[in-house]
């Protein structure tokens, strides 16, 4: 499998894609920050601004044509391929995620569902000796049936204590289409404890655990009634043509902004957070 990034196909020809470049200026205050320091920093920055502009112009002039483009190529042999999963991309079933024997994931979005299925079909009919699809019988597996069987097998292993909770939840995230390679579908872990007030809890007491048969909005009669009343109010407004269709939840428990807010102290999440918030680390109150 050859994965080449940095090109786009137009009318049968491959064209280079220019590298996206974004520069952010971030001022971080030190512990001994004062107004006097700020004024001095402003004067110094104004003096350096002219020099910086000259250097940037010179760098642009001296840069080679190749510096304007970013080409990345990855080769993954069939012997190294461990797993392939169907994935959504921008709410469309058009992506695949490849994992090698070292658990390195590569997320690829295709132009259409048909194109994705063609690639997946070719892989499933190929020899993948070290993958989860290898049965030793020489037959090509049906993807849907295989994943259903694999999910049942992993669940049984967890029930029998042969798999940790963490590993099991990560497997469930993967089956649900979640991936570290997509901020909009980042892995999530459920809230399982219901008692956050007691100083000590008994893990053998079933009353301390959340009822996983209900969504977050359905936990407790008061909470469920609150969301029900809001839905009915929105439904009434929609019937009069004043509002959009009714809904229970106005926000989602997982989105790119939430992930970046938790991880923006680490790269590449820092730069991604700046890009999302227009070059700033959002409002300090958040």
C-alpha atoms as a printed R data frame, in Angstrom:
    type eleno elety resid chain resno       x       y       z
1   ATOM     1    CA   UNK     A     1   0.000   0.000   0.000
2   ATOM     2    CA   UNK     A     2   1.467   3.357  -1.041
3   ATOM     3    CA   UNK     A     3  -0.005   6.462   0.560
4   ATOM     4    CA   UNK     A     4   1.019   9.725  -1.099
5   ATOM     5    CA   UNK     A     5  -0.049  13.065   0.307
6   ATOM     6    CA   UNK     A     6   0.418  16.491  -1.230
7   ATOM     7    CA   UNK     A     7  -1.194  15.942  -4.632
8   ATOM     8    CA   UNK     A     8  -4.694  16.322  -6.032
9   ATOM     9    CA   UNK     A     9  -6.199  14.746  -9.122
10  ATOM    10    CA   UNK     A    10  -7.858  16.980 -11.693
11  ATOM    11    CA   UNK     A    11  -9.073  15.653 -15.039
12  ATOM    12    CA   UNK     A    12  -6.820  12.621 -14.789
13  ATOM    13    CA   UNK     A    13  -3.656  14.592 -13.989
14  ATOM    14    CA   UNK     A    14  -1.859  14.886 -10.655
15  ATOM    15    CA   UNK     A    15  -1.055  18.391  -9.454
16  ATOM    16    CA   UNK     A    16   0.986  19.556  -6.516
17  ATOM    17    CA   UNK     A    17  -0.864  21.076  -3.587
18  ATOM    18    CA   UNK     A    18   0.762  24.093  -1.994
19  ATOM    19    CA   UNK     A    19   1.691  23.698   1.646
20  ATOM    20    CA   UNK     A    20  -0.608  25.536   4.044
21  ATOM    21    CA   UNK     A    21   1.399  27.888   6.226
22  ATOM    22    CA   UNK     A    22   0.002  29.656   9.286
23  ATOM    23    CA   UNK     A    23   1.990  31.820  11.694
24  ATOM    24    CA   UNK     A    24   0.742  32.833  15.134
25  ATOM    25    CA   UNK     A    25   2.322  35.374  17.474
26  ATOM    26    CA   UNK     A    26   1.732  34.444  21.099
27  ATOM    27    CA   UNK     A    27   2.777  36.639  24.024
28  ATOM    28    CA   UNK     A    28   3.224  34.720  27.278
29  ATOM    29    CA   UNK     A    29   3.553  36.812  30.424
30  ATOM    30    CA   UNK     A    30   6.225  35.950  32.963
31  ATOM    31    CA   UNK     A    31   5.634  35.849  36.715
32  ATOM    32    CA   UNK     A    32   7.258  39.281  37.251
33  ATOM    33    CA   UNK     A    33   5.169  40.934  34.512
34  ATOM    34    CA   UNK     A    34   4.536  44.672  35.047
35  ATOM    35    CA   UNK     A    35   3.296  47.604  32.963
36  ATOM    36    CA   UNK     A    36   6.880  48.921  32.698
37  ATOM    37    CA   UNK     A    37   7.956  45.597  31.254
38  ATOM    38    CA   UNK     A    38   5.081  45.771  28.825
39  ATOM    39    CA   UNK     A    39   6.085  49.234  27.531
40  ATOM    40    CA   UNK     A    40   9.673  48.128  27.123
41  ATOM    41    CA   UNK     A    41   8.574  45.026  25.279
42  ATOM    42    CA   UNK     A    42   6.435  47.119  22.920
43  ATOM    43    CA   UNK     A    43   9.353  49.432  22.040
44  ATOM    44    CA   UNK     A    44  11.634  46.471  21.483
45  ATOM    45    CA   UNK     A    45   9.059  44.634  19.373
46  ATOM    46    CA   UNK     A    46   8.586  47.707  17.140
47  ATOM    47    CA   UNK     A    47  12.319  47.856  16.560
48  ATOM    48    CA   UNK     A    48  12.464  44.185  15.688
49  ATOM    49    CA   UNK     A    49   9.390  44.285  13.490
50  ATOM    50    CA   UNK     A    50  11.243  45.982  10.621
51  ATOM    51    CA   UNK     A    51  14.127  43.517  10.822
52  ATOM    52    CA   UNK     A    52  11.712  40.601  10.907
53  ATOM    53    CA   UNK     A    53   9.897  41.836   7.793
54  ATOM    54    CA   UNK     A    54  13.167  42.110   5.895
55  ATOM    55    CA   UNK     A    55  14.191  38.588   6.919
56  ATOM    56    CA   UNK     A    56  10.827  37.160   5.878
57  ATOM    57    CA   UNK     A    57  11.031  38.847   2.487
58  ATOM    58    CA   UNK     A    58  14.573  37.567   1.988
59  ATOM    59    CA   UNK     A    59  13.544  34.059   3.042
60  ATOM    60    CA   UNK     A    60  10.691  34.072   0.549
61  ATOM    61    CA   UNK     A    61  13.004  35.244  -2.205
62  ATOM    62    CA   UNK     A    62  15.680  32.649  -1.463
63  ATOM    63    CA   UNK     A    63  13.329  29.721  -0.887
64  ATOM    64    CA   UNK     A    64  13.271  27.050  -3.552
65  ATOM    65    CA   UNK     A    65  10.149  26.026  -5.415
66  ATOM    66    CA   UNK     A    66  10.008  22.746  -3.493
67  ATOM    67    CA   UNK     A    67   9.636  24.612  -0.192
68  ATOM    68    CA   UNK     A    68   6.174  25.735  -1.280
69  ATOM    69    CA   UNK     A    69   4.927  22.166  -1.358
70  ATOM    70    CA   UNK     A    70   4.648  19.404   1.185
71  ATOM    71    CA   UNK     A    71   4.874  15.845  -0.068
72  ATOM    72    CA   UNK     A    72   4.607  12.864   2.218
73  ATOM    73    CA   UNK     A    73   4.767   9.236   1.208
74  ATOM    74    CA   UNK     A    74   4.244   6.143   3.320
75  ATOM    75    CA   UNK     A    75   4.712   2.532   2.305
76  ATOM    76    CA   UNK     A    76   2.826  -0.174   4.173
77  ATOM    77    CA   UNK     A    77   3.447  -3.742   3.071
78  ATOM    78    CA   UNK     A    78   0.775  -6.400   3.286
79  ATOM    79    CA   UNK     A    79   2.961  -8.248   5.781
80  ATOM    80    CA   UNK     A    80   2.938  -5.215   8.111
81  ATOM    81    CA   UNK     A    81  -0.780  -4.527   7.847
82  ATOM    82    CA   UNK     A    82  -2.587  -5.522  11.044
83  ATOM    83    CA   UNK     A    83  -6.106  -4.096  10.649
84  ATOM    84    CA   UNK     A    84  -8.320  -1.968   8.437
85  ATOM    85    CA   UNK     A    85 -11.436  -0.232   9.734
86  ATOM    86    CA   UNK     A    86 -14.204   1.650   7.989
87  ATOM    87    CA   UNK     A    87 -14.407   5.229   9.180
88  ATOM    88    CA   UNK     A    88 -16.596   8.287   8.736
89  ATOM    89    CA   UNK     A    89 -15.148  11.562   7.565
90  ATOM    90    CA   UNK     A    90 -17.230  14.732   7.939
91  ATOM    91    CA   UNK     A    91 -20.268  12.531   8.662
92  ATOM    92    CA   UNK     A    92 -19.778  10.585   5.429
93  ATOM    93    CA   UNK     A    93 -18.878   6.903   5.117
94  ATOM    94    CA   UNK     A    94 -15.892   7.515   2.853
95  ATOM    95    CA   UNK     A    95 -12.793   6.762   4.963
96  ATOM    96    CA   UNK     A    96 -10.546   3.886   5.990
97  ATOM    97    CA   UNK     A    97  -8.045   3.650   8.818
98  ATOM    98    CA   UNK     A    98  -5.017   1.379   8.487
99  ATOM    99    CA   UNK     A    99  -3.050   0.009  11.441
100 ATOM   100    CA   UNK     A   100   0.334  -1.629  11.105
101 ATOM   101    CA   UNK     A   101   1.878  -4.232  13.400
102 ATOM   102    CA   UNK     A   102   3.277  -1.429  15.615
103 ATOM   103    CA   UNK     A   103  -0.203   0.088  16.186
104 ATOM   104    CA   UNK     A   104   0.545   3.119  14.005
105 ATOM   105    CA   UNK     A   105  -2.668   4.396  12.442
106 ATOM   106    CA   UNK     A   106  -3.136   6.094   9.076
107 ATOM   107    CA   UNK     A   107  -6.488   7.748   8.337
108 ATOM   108    CA   UNK     A   108  -7.452   8.183   4.677
109 ATOM   109    CA   UNK     A   109 -10.579   9.890   3.318
110 ATOM   110    CA   UNK     A   110 -11.650   8.962  -0.203
111 ATOM   111    CA   UNK     A   111 -13.758  10.972  -2.616
112 ATOM   112    CA   UNK     A   112 -16.731   8.603  -2.379
113 ATOM   113    CA   UNK     A   113 -18.098   5.554  -0.602
114 ATOM   114    CA   UNK     A   114 -17.741   3.542  -3.813
115 ATOM   115    CA   UNK     A   115 -14.028   4.310  -4.024
116 ATOM   116    CA   UNK     A   116 -13.518   3.337  -0.385
117 ATOM   117    CA   UNK     A   117 -15.326   0.028  -0.804
118 ATOM   118    CA   UNK     A   118 -13.246  -0.803  -3.879
119 ATOM   119    CA   UNK     A   119 -10.018  -0.340  -1.918
120 ATOM   120    CA   UNK     A   120 -11.349  -2.332   1.040
121 ATOM   121    CA   UNK     A   121 -12.479  -5.148  -1.251
122 ATOM   122    CA   UNK     A   122  -9.039  -5.375  -2.864
123 ATOM   123    CA   UNK     A   123  -7.395  -5.582   0.568
124 ATOM   124    CA   UNK     A   124  -9.749  -8.275   1.854
125 ATOM   125    CA   UNK     A   125  -9.024 -10.377  -1.240
126 ATOM   126    CA   UNK     A   126  -5.262  -9.995  -0.760
127 ATOM   127    CA   UNK     A   127  -2.896 -12.046   1.338
128 ATOM   128    CA   UNK     A   128  -2.601 -10.348   4.756
129 ATOM   129    CA   UNK     A   129  -0.711 -12.956   6.806
130 ATOM   130    CA   UNK     A   130  -0.300 -10.873   9.976
131 ATOM   131    CA   UNK     A   131  -3.662  -9.121  10.045
132 ATOM   132    CA   UNK     A   132  -6.809  -9.777  12.046
133 ATOM   133    CA   UNK     A   133  -8.425 -10.955   8.781
134 ATOM   134    CA   UNK     A   134  -5.975 -13.845   8.331
135 ATOM   135    CA   UNK     A   135  -7.816 -17.122   8.966
136 ATOM   136    CA   UNK     A   136  -5.399 -19.540   7.341
137 ATOM   137    CA   UNK     A   137  -8.259 -20.992   5.279
138 ATOM   138    CA   UNK     A   138  -7.522 -18.995   2.147
139 ATOM   139    CA   UNK     A   139 -10.989 -17.431   1.977
140 ATOM   140    CA   UNK     A   140 -11.806 -13.724   1.894
141 ATOM   141    CA   UNK     A   141 -13.868 -12.606   4.908
142 ATOM   142    CA   UNK     A   142 -17.075 -10.600   4.768
143 ATOM   143    CA   UNK     A   143 -16.192  -7.352   6.543
144 ATOM   144    CA   UNK     A   144 -19.508  -6.830   8.373
145 ATOM   145    CA   UNK     A   145 -19.789 -10.421   9.590
146 ATOM   146    CA   UNK     A   146 -16.136 -10.487  10.600
147 ATOM   147    CA   UNK     A   147 -16.413  -7.302  12.670
148 ATOM   148    CA   UNK     A   148 -19.568  -8.536  14.374
149 ATOM   149    CA   UNK     A   149 -17.834 -11.791  15.295
150 ATOM   150    CA   UNK     A   150 -14.702  -9.965  16.460
151 ATOM   151    CA   UNK     A   151 -16.737  -7.608  18.664
152 ATOM   152    CA   UNK     A   152 -18.481 -10.573  20.282
153 ATOM   153    CA   UNK     A   153 -15.149 -12.303  20.863
154 ATOM   154    CA   UNK     A   154 -13.594  -9.233  22.488
155 ATOM   155    CA   UNK     A   155 -16.653  -8.727  24.699
156 ATOM   156    CA   UNK     A   156 -16.421 -12.320  25.923
157 ATOM   157    CA   UNK     A   157 -12.742 -11.858  26.712
158 ATOM   158    CA   UNK     A   158 -13.566  -8.794  28.800
159 ATOM   159    CA   UNK     A   159 -16.414 -10.564  30.627
160 ATOM   160    CA   UNK     A   160 -14.069 -13.426  31.498
161 ATOM   161    CA   UNK     A   161 -11.464 -11.018  32.885
162 ATOM   162    CA   UNK     A   162  -8.968 -11.638  30.096
163 ATOM   163    CA   UNK     A   163  -8.947  -7.996  29.024
164 ATOM   164    CA   UNK     A   164  -8.609  -4.792  31.044
165 ATOM   165    CA   UNK     A   165 -11.359  -2.181  31.157
166 ATOM   166    CA   UNK     A   166  -9.107   0.291  29.344
167 ATOM   167    CA   UNK     A   167  -8.331  -2.099  26.481
168 ATOM   168    CA   UNK     A   168 -11.982  -3.082  26.185
169 ATOM   169    CA   UNK     A   169 -13.190   0.527  26.024
170 ATOM   170    CA   UNK     A   170 -10.552   1.373  23.427
171 ATOM   171    CA   UNK     A   171 -11.751  -1.558  21.333
172 ATOM   172    CA   UNK     A   172 -15.349  -0.335  21.646
173 ATOM   173    CA   UNK     A   173 -14.242   3.143  20.574
174 ATOM   174    CA   UNK     A   174 -12.635   1.636  17.508
175 ATOM   175    CA   UNK     A   175 -15.744  -0.369  16.618
176 ATOM   176    CA   UNK     A   176 -17.795   2.826  17.001
177 ATOM   177    CA   UNK     A   177 -15.610   4.575  14.421
178 ATOM   178    CA   UNK     A   178 -13.613   6.725  16.832
179 ATOM   179    CA   UNK     A   179  -9.947   7.428  16.202
180 ATOM   180    CA   UNK     A   180  -6.998   9.457  17.494
181 ATOM   181    CA   UNK     A   181  -6.586  10.637  13.886
182 ATOM   182    CA   UNK     A   182  -9.896  12.544  13.826
183 ATOM   183    CA   UNK     A   183 -10.571  15.300  16.366
184 ATOM   184    CA   UNK     A   184 -14.296  15.186  15.618
185 ATOM   185    CA   UNK     A   185 -14.414  11.497  16.576
186 ATOM   186    CA   UNK     A   186 -11.841  11.290  19.349
187 ATOM   187    CA   UNK     A   187 -12.051   8.277  21.722
188 ATOM   188    CA   UNK     A   188 -14.354   8.803  24.706
189 ATOM   189    CA   UNK     A   189 -14.768   7.088  28.058
190 ATOM   190    CA   UNK     A   190 -18.158   6.863  29.783
191 ATOM   191    CA   UNK     A   191 -18.979   8.197  33.243
192 ATOM   192    CA   UNK     A   192 -19.693   5.058  35.255
193 ATOM   193    CA   UNK     A   193 -19.797   6.323  38.867
194 ATOM   194    CA   UNK     A   194 -23.000   7.898  40.176
195 ATOM   195    CA   UNK     A   195 -21.839   8.796  43.700
196 ATOM   196    CA   UNK     A   196 -19.462  11.783  43.702
197 ATOM   197    CA   UNK     A   197 -20.408  13.033  47.173
198 ATOM   198    CA   UNK     A   198 -19.339  10.247  49.545
199 ATOM   199    CA   UNK     A   199 -15.800  10.237  50.891
200 ATOM   200    CA   UNK     A   200 -15.662   6.444  50.595
201 ATOM   201    CA   UNK     A   201 -17.446   4.209  48.124
202 ATOM   202    CA   UNK     A   202 -17.939   0.455  48.013
203 ATOM   203    CA   UNK     A   203 -17.184  -0.843  44.532
204 ATOM   204    CA   UNK     A   204 -19.308  -3.911  45.263
205 ATOM   205    CA   UNK     A   205 -22.388  -1.745  45.864
206 ATOM   206    CA   UNK     A   206 -24.404  -1.535  42.609
207 ATOM   207    CA   UNK     A   207 -26.025   1.721  43.719
208 ATOM   208    CA   UNK     A   208 -22.827   3.732  43.204
209 ATOM   209    CA   UNK     A   209 -22.751   2.986  39.480
210 ATOM   210    CA   UNK     A   210 -24.481   4.952  36.766
211 ATOM   211    CA   UNK     A   211 -27.380   3.356  34.897
212 ATOM   212    CA   UNK     A   212 -25.739   2.764  31.515
213 ATOM   213    CA   UNK     A   213 -29.088   1.911  29.938
214 ATOM   214    CA   UNK     A   214 -29.955   5.633  29.989
215 ATOM   215    CA   UNK     A   215 -28.233   8.531  28.182
216 ATOM   216    CA   UNK     A   216 -26.802  11.388  30.238
217 ATOM   217    CA   UNK     A   217 -30.016  13.368  29.768
218 ATOM   218    CA   UNK     A   218 -32.073  10.513  31.191
219 ATOM   219    CA   UNK     A   219 -30.203  10.059  34.461
220 ATOM   220    CA   UNK     A   220 -32.626  10.820  37.258
221 ATOM   221    CA   UNK     A   221 -36.295  11.765  37.015
222 ATOM   222    CA   UNK     A   222 -35.696  15.496  37.459
223 ATOM   223    CA   UNK     A   223 -33.058  15.633  34.733
224 ATOM   224    CA   UNK     A   224 -35.150  13.547  32.337
225 ATOM   225    CA   UNK     A   225 -38.192  15.739  32.929
226 ATOM   226    CA   UNK     A   226 -36.131  18.881  32.240
227 ATOM   227    CA   UNK     A   227 -35.038  17.657  28.798
228 ATOM   228    CA   UNK     A   228 -38.546  16.411  28.040
229 ATOM   229    CA   UNK     A   229 -40.059  19.819  28.813
230 ATOM   230    CA   UNK     A   230 -37.483  21.581  26.631
231 ATOM   231    CA   UNK     A   231 -38.171  19.221  23.737
232 ATOM   232    CA   UNK     A   232 -41.922  19.767  24.000
233 ATOM   233    CA   UNK     A   233 -41.444  23.554  24.103
234 ATOM   234    CA   UNK     A   234 -39.253  23.461  20.995
235 ATOM   235    CA   UNK     A   235 -41.719  21.166  19.282
236 ATOM   236    CA   UNK     A   236 -44.514  23.646  19.971
237 ATOM   237    CA   UNK     A   237 -42.490  26.522  18.497
238 ATOM   238    CA   UNK     A   238 -41.590  24.412  15.462
239 ATOM   239    CA   UNK     A   239 -45.261  23.625  14.846
240 ATOM   240    CA   UNK     A   240 -45.926  27.359  14.609
241 ATOM   241    CA   UNK     A   241 -43.058  27.785  12.167
242 ATOM   242    CA   UNK     A   242 -40.998  29.926  14.551
243 ATOM   243    CA   UNK     A   243 -38.080  27.577  15.296
244 ATOM   244    CA   UNK     A   244 -36.055  24.737  13.744
245 ATOM   245    CA   UNK     A   245 -37.053  21.101  14.465
246 ATOM   246    CA   UNK     A   246 -37.089  20.107  18.150
247 ATOM   247    CA   UNK     A   247 -34.142  18.345  19.788
248 ATOM   248    CA   UNK     A   248 -33.255  16.988  23.204
249 ATOM   249    CA   UNK     A   249 -29.602  18.047  23.379
250 ATOM   250    CA   UNK     A   250 -28.175  21.345  22.194
251 ATOM   251    CA   UNK     A   251 -24.564  20.195  22.518
252 ATOM   252    CA   UNK     A   252 -22.618  16.975  21.970
253 ATOM   253    CA   UNK     A   253 -20.337  15.287  24.461
254 ATOM   254    CA   UNK     A   254 -17.506  15.086  21.954
255 ATOM   255    CA   UNK     A   255 -16.315  17.593  19.350
256 ATOM   256    CA   UNK     A   256 -13.028  19.020  18.101
257 ATOM   257    CA   UNK     A   257 -13.215  22.078  20.383
258 ATOM   258    CA   UNK     A   258 -13.583  19.962  23.533
259 ATOM   259    CA   UNK     A   259 -10.636  17.764  22.580
260 ATOM   260    CA   UNK     A   260  -8.405  20.754  21.845
261 ATOM   261    CA   UNK     A   261  -9.386  22.490  25.106
262 ATOM   262    CA   UNK     A   262  -8.103  19.493  27.055
263 ATOM   263    CA   UNK     A   263  -4.934  18.955  25.013
264 ATOM   264    CA   UNK     A   264  -3.846  22.382  23.747
265 ATOM   265    CA   UNK     A   265  -0.718  22.361  25.952
266 ATOM   266    CA   UNK     A   266   0.683  19.656  23.664
267 ATOM   267    CA   UNK     A   267   1.628  19.857  20.020
268 ATOM   268    CA   UNK     A   268   0.109  19.505  17.484
269 ATOM   269    CA   UNK     A   269  -2.994  20.381  19.507
270 ATOM   270    CA   UNK     A   270  -1.583  23.809  20.430
271 ATOM   271    CA   UNK     A   271  -1.373  24.892  16.805
272 ATOM   272    CA   UNK     A   272  -4.713  23.298  15.979
273 ATOM   273    CA   UNK     A   273  -6.334  25.189  18.867
274 ATOM   274    CA   UNK     A   274  -4.859  28.458  17.614
275 ATOM   275    CA   UNK     A   275  -6.143  27.751  14.125
276 ATOM   276    CA   UNK     A   276  -9.622  26.975  15.459
277 ATOM   277    CA   UNK     A   277  -9.774  30.142  17.586
278 ATOM   278    CA   UNK     A   278  -8.452  32.586  14.980
279 ATOM   279    CA   UNK     A   279  -4.865  32.744  16.243
280 ATOM   280    CA   UNK     A   280  -5.649  33.074  19.960
281 ATOM   281    CA   UNK     A   281  -5.975  30.652  22.858
282 ATOM   282    CA   UNK     A   282  -9.674  31.514  23.133
283 ATOM   283    CA   UNK     A   283 -11.072  33.536  26.067
284 ATOM   284    CA   UNK     A   284  -9.300  33.181  29.397
285 ATOM   285    CA   UNK     A   285 -12.627  32.691  31.198
286 ATOM   286    CA   UNK     A   286 -13.127  29.424  29.376
